[in-house]
Amino acid sequence: MEYQVVLEFDADTRHYTASVPGLPIMVDSTNKRTAIKLAREAISLYLEETGVDAPAVHTELVTVKV
């Protein structure tokens, strides 16, 4: 199953945060590659621990003017 991972970079801390829409997962790393790896591992662990085959949530990125 495929899950979308949302990556955000914080210029102040110079860390990447990765979250998974629809799952209670958020990881933090100093580089993008590791953040993705940690998110993948967290998804596997979550599914294994809960015994639930959570469906992937499809996300859409929308830009709005404020």
C-alpha positions in Angstrom: 0.0 0.0 0.0 1.2 3.5 -0.7 0.9 6.5 1.7 1.6 10.1 1.0 4.2 11.8 3.2 4.1 15.6 3.7 7.6 17.1 4.2 8.1 20.5 5.7 11.4 22.3 6.2 11.8 24.7 9.1 14.5 27.3 8.3 15.0 28.3 11.9 15.7 24.8 13.2 17.0 23.5 9.9 15.0 20.3 10.4 12.5 18.4 8.2 9.2 17.3 9.6 7.4 14.4 7.9 3.7 13.7 8.6 1.3 11.1 7.1 -2.2 12.4 6.4 -4.8 10.1 8.0 -2.3 8.5 10.4 -1.1 9.8 13.8 2.5 10.0 12.5 5.0 12.8 12.7 8.8 12.5 12.6 11.7 14.9 12.6 15.1 14.8 11.0 18.0 17.1 10.0 17.7 15.8 6.4 15.0 15.0 3.9 16.2 11.4 3.2 16.2 10.4 6.8 12.8 12.0 7.4 11.3 9.9 4.6 13.0 6.8 6.0 11.6 7.4 9.5 8.1 8.1 8.1 8.2 4.8 6.2 9.3 2.9 9.4 6.7 4.7 11.5 3.9 3.7 9.0 5.0 0.1 9.1 5.2 0.1 12.9 1.8 1.7 13.3 0.1 -0.8 11.0 1.9 -3.7 12.7 1.0 -2.4 16.3 -2.6 -1.6 15.6 -3.4 -4.6 13.3 -5.3 -2.2 11.2 -4.8 -1.9 7.4 -5.4 1.8 7.4 -6.4 3.1 3.9 -4.2 5.8 2.4 -5.7 9.2 2.5 -5.4 11.2 -0.8 -4.2 14.7 -0.2 -4.2 17.8 -2.4 -1.9 20.8 -1.9 -3.8 24.1 -2.4 -2.3 27.6 -2.3 -4.5 30.4 -1.1 -3.8 34.1 -1.0 -4.3 35.9 2.3 
